[in-house]
Amino acid sequence: MLKRLQKHAGEILEFPTDVLNNGPKITIIGRSEIIIEYFDEVVGFSDQEITLQTSEGKLCLNGDKFILTTVQDHEINIRGRLTGLSFGEG
C-alpha cells in the first residue's frame, strides 16, 4: 500500500523514478566506467568480477582490470573493461 501511494504521489509531483525506487541505479559510461548507487554491500571483488548485494538481489559485473575508484556508503565507482552484467537471486 505504501509503495503504491509513493508511486502515485511521485507521478503527480513528477519526481524522477530513481528518487522513489528502492533498487540500484546503474550508470554505464562506454565500457570503461560504471557507477552504482543504492547498493547494500560489496560481496566480492577481484580485477575480473565484482558482486554487490542490492535490494533487487545480487548484481554481478564481469570484465577486465577492474579498479574501485570511489567507495562510499551507497555509491561505488568502477573503472575497467565491462564485459557483462547480471542479476541473481539473493
Sequence and secondary structure as in RCSB ss.txt:
>XXXX:A:sequence
MLKRLQKHAGEILEFPTDVLNNGPKITIIGRSEIIIEYFDEVVGFSDQEITLQTSEGKLCLNGDKFILTTVQDHE
INIRGRLTGLSFGEG
>XXXX:A:secstr
 HHHHHHHHHHHHT  HHHH  S EEEEETTTEEEEES  EEEEE SSEEEEEETTEEEEEEEEEEEEEEE SSE
EEEEEEEEEEEEE  
